[in-house]
């Protein structure tokens, strides 16, 4: 392919995302059809280093601030939500790098195309053996696995005496095992309403040995190797930042497309949409909702960053704030997508419109764990009662 202009690692990842966005948009239909990022587009993403935003500098990552990361994910998601989602998951998986030996992290990420995919934890167990672990099991929802070079599996650890390994909080530890993608058997089961281009399919391991060096645990932020405020944020918190970025990108694109439609569409028996006071007011309300959600997200992340310790993880109050700002951004985005879809009328229902796939993508995102309305209840509970057991991550 013809190489895009190279960007230095210090360059703005939002600008890099904007630069390659039109190429992503042009391939959006193909991405949904083949459920993978086509080679030429993937080459541009790799060259733009958008899969390395949260990767530590110790392994040639960009280690960007979380609000910059959120804006870059939002920007790419404007063009295609599946690509934005895959990049959020790849960056989230890169957060394991500070928790494994540097040699293992380099083995994965010395390759410029190094990309880790995995599914969420379940009840699977691995067995501790000399030098590492043996694991058999099946996992699902491994977004971006078709682009990945390495995979991961999260397990409880069974000790040689049959007991479960406990973490320092007294709960069964969740160990992350990393291995080359060739060791897994794929399960092609991603037949969904939306986000089809993520190919968030399943995979199976059959009595695979994973060396100790290629394992770590994400549940104790102060055990990380790399210093700096980025890794003082917890993994669940940065996961929610990524999902918020995808949601804001979808909603931003849908609202922009609706404004363009409203300037040319006159429904039968009605005034031009752009001349309707109701539409004018509602668009202003949706613009305010998205803008304030993004501004609050950005401002709060900056405030937490400024007071974060170089090594100790952020405290419960700040963890709660991260959860709340992300839940708010996701909620505002879903509400905007629903309003646009309804207001666009029949213009939104046909395949190939600027609305139909984005509506499906948004309502697939809305079912993911980061989008639960129950997060507001959890945050409110902790605001009143605190978190005496230290269970809020």
N, C-alpha and C positions, 0 to 999 in steps of 0.2 A: 504494500500500500504506500501511498505518498505520505510521508511522515508529517504530522502536524508540528508547528513550531514548538521546540522544546521549552519547557518551563522549568526554572530552577526549583529545588525543593522549598525555597523560602517564598516563592511566588504565591499569590493568593489562590487557594483552592477553589474559591467561589468563581473567580475569573476563569480558571481552568475548566470548571464544570460548564460555565456559560459558553466557552469556546467550542467544546465538543457537543454541546446540547443539540444543535441542528442535525448532526450526524446520528445522534440517538433518536431524535424524532423521525428522521427519514426511515430508520430501521424498525420503528415501533410495531408495525404490522408483522414483520418477519419475526421479531422477538417473541410476540405472543404466539405465532404459529409454530415455531420450532422449539419454543420454551428454552431458549438460550440466547446469549449475546453473540451476534455474528462476529466472526474473526476480525474484520477490519475495524468494527466499532470497539471490540474488546482491546485491540491494539492501541487505540486512541486513549481508552480509559487507563490502560497500564502506563502509557507514556505520560499521562496527566497525573499519575500517582494517586488517583482518587480512592484506591483500595488500601492506601498506606497512611491515611490522615491520623489515625489514632495509634499507629505503630510507633514504638519508642525510637528515638534517634540512635540508640545503641545498636539497632539492627537496621539502620538506614530508613527509619520512618520519619514522618514529618511532625508528629507529636503536636498537632495544632490545638488551639483553644477550643473548648466544646461549643461555644456559640458560632465560631467560624465553621466548624464541622457541621453544625445544624444547618447553616445557611447553604453550604455546598451540597448537602444531601437534598435540601429543599430545591435548589436550583436544578439539579439533574432530574429530580422527580417531576418538575414541570414538563419535561420532555417525554419521560416514560417512567411510570411509577415502579415497574418491575426492576428496571436498572437501578433506580434510587434505593429500592428495598435491598437488592443484592449487595449494593455498596455499603449500606448501613450494616448488614449482617457481616460482611467481610471485615469491616472496621471493628465491629464489636468482637468478632473472634480474634482479631489481632491483639485485643487487650489481654490475651493469655500470655503474650510474650514476656511481660515482666515477671511472670510467676513460674517460668521454667528456666533451666540453665541457659546461659547465654549461648553456649555451643549449639544447643538444640534449636534455639530461636534463629540462630544464623543458618542452620541447616535448612530451615523452612524458608526464611526470608532473604537469604543471599540471592536467590532466584528473583529477579525483578517481577516475575509473574506469580510469586508466592502468594497463595490465597487459601485461607482455611474456611471450611464450611462445616456446620454441625447442626443437629437437632437439639431441642431442649431436653433437660434431664427428665428421666422417668425412673421407674423402679428397678432398672437393670443393675446387676452387680458384676464387678470384676474380682478376680481372685489374685491375691498377692502371692507371688512365687519368687524364687531367687532372681534378682536382677530386674524385676518389673512386675507385669501383670498379664494374666490371660483373661480374655473376654469373649463372650458369645452373647449376641443379642441383636435386637432390631430397634432402630430409631426412625423418626419421621420429621418432616418439616425442616429439611436441610436446605435452606434457601441458598441459591448460587452454587450448588454443588457441581453443576456442569462446567463452571469456570474454575472451580477449585483445583489446587494441586495437592493439598493435604485435607484430611478430614479429622473430626474429633468425635469422641463419645464420652458422655458424662455418666459416671457410675458410682454407686456405693462400693466400698472396698470390703471384701471378706478376707479376714486374716487367716493364716494357716490353721489356727485353732478353731475356726468357724465363727468367731465373733466379728461384729461390724466395727470398723475403725471409726473412732469418734474425733471430731475436731475440738478446738480449745473451748468451744461454747457448749460442749457436751452433747452435741447432736451428730448423727451419722455424717461423716464427711462425704462431699461429692468431689470425686476425682475426675479430672479431664484427661483423657488419653488421646494423643495425637499420632497419626499414622499416614503414610502415603495413600492417596486416594485409590490406587490400584488394589489395595488390600480389602476393599469393601465390595460387597455385591449390591448394586443399585436396585431399588424397588420403584418402578415407574408408576406412581400412584397419584400424580398431581393433576387431577381433573376437576378444576374449581371454577367458581363464578368469575373471579378476577385474579389479578396478580399472576396470571398464567405464565408470564415470562420468567418468573422466579424459579420455576421447576423445583419447588420446595418439597422434594420427594423423599422417600425413605431409603434406608440402606441397612445392610446386615453384615455383621462380623461373625465368623465361625472359628472359634478357638484360636484367635489371633494373639500373638505375644507382642506386648508393647513395652519397650525398655523404660526403666524408671526415669531416665533423663527427659523423655518425651511426655512427661505427665506433670500436672500441677493442679492446684486448687484455686478457684476464683473467689472463695468465700471469706478470705481474711485479707483486706486491703493493705494492712501494714506489713504483710510478709513479702511484698513485691521487691524486686531487685532495682528497678529504675525509680529515681526520685522525681519530684516535680508535682505541681498541683494537678495536672491532668489525671494522674493515677491515684490522687487522693479521692477523686470521685469514684463511687462504687460502680461495678459493672452493671447492675440492674438500672442504676440511674442513667448511665451513658446509653444503655439500650433504649430507654424511654426517650432520650434526646434524639436518637436516630429515627425512631418511629414518628416523633413529632415533626421532624424535618420532612419526612416523606409525606405525611398528611398535609402539612402546610403547602408543599409543592403541588400536590394534586388540586387542592382547593384554590390556590392562586391561579393555576392554569384554567380551571373551570370558570372562575369568576371573570378572568380576562376574556375568555372566549364568549362568555355570555354578553359582556359589554359590547363586543364586536357584533354579535348577532342582533342585539337590541337596536343598533343603529340602522339596521337594514330590514328588520322583520316587522310587518304589520299584520297581526292575527286577524282573521276574518271577523268583521263586525267590531273592530277595536282600533284604537289609535296605535301608531308606531310605538313599540315597546319603550324606546328611549324617551318618548314624550309622555309616558304614563307617570303621574306623580307617585303612584304606589311603587312602581318599579324603581324610579329614581331614589325614593326613600329607602327601599329595601337594599338596593345596591350600596348605598352609603352606609347602612347598618352593617352589611356583610364586610365591607372594606374596613370599617372600624374594628369589627370583631377580629379579623385576621391580623390587622396591623397591631392592635393592642396585645393580642396573644403572642405574636413574634417579639414585640418590644419587651414584654414582661419576661419572656423566656430569655432573651439576650441580656437584659439588665440583671436578672437574678443570677444567671450563670457567671457573669462578670463579677458580681459582688462576692459570690462564693469562691471564685478563683482567687480574688484578691486577698481573702483571709485564710485560704487553704494553707495547711502546713506543707512543708517540703517532703514530709514522709508520712506523717500520721493521716489516717483517713478522715474525711469530713464527718462532722458529728450528726447526730440524729436530726436536729433541727434543719440542717442544710439538706440532708437526704430527703426529708419530708418536702422541703421547698422544691427540690428537683422533680420529685414525683408530681407535685401539684401543678407546676408550670407546664409540664409536659402533658398531663391529663387535660389541662385547660386548652392547650393548643390543639390537641387531637380532637377534643369535643367541638371547638369552634370550627375546625376544618370539616368535620363530618356534617355539621349543621349547614355550613356554606355549600357543600356539595349537594345536599338534599334540596336546599333552596334553589340552586341553579338548575338542577334537573327538572324540578317542578315548573319553574318560571320559563324555561326554554320550550315547554310544551312538546309537540310531536317532533320538533327539531332535535330532541335529545334521544329519541328512541331507536334510531337506525344505526346499524353498524357502520363504522367509518366516520361518524360525526365526532366533533371534538369533545363530546360529553359522554358518550355511551361507555367506552372502555374505562374512562376515568371514574365514572360512577360505580362500575363493577369493581374496579381496583380499590376505591375508597371503602366500599362495603365488604370487601375481603379484609382490608386493614382493620376495619372496625370490630372484627371478631377476634383479633389477636389479643393476647394477654395484656399488652401494654395499653390497650384501649378500653379496658373494663371501667364501667361507671363506678364499680366498687372501690376504685382507688380514692375517690373523693371521701367515701365513708372511712377508709383506713386512715387517710390524712387527718380528717376531722377528729377521729378517735384519739390519735396520737397528740394532736394539738391540745386536747382537753386532758388526756390522761398520761401522756408521755409514753415511753417504750421501756418499761422497767426490765423486761427480759432480753432486750437487745436483739429482737427478732426482725426489726425492719431494716432491710438491706438497701 
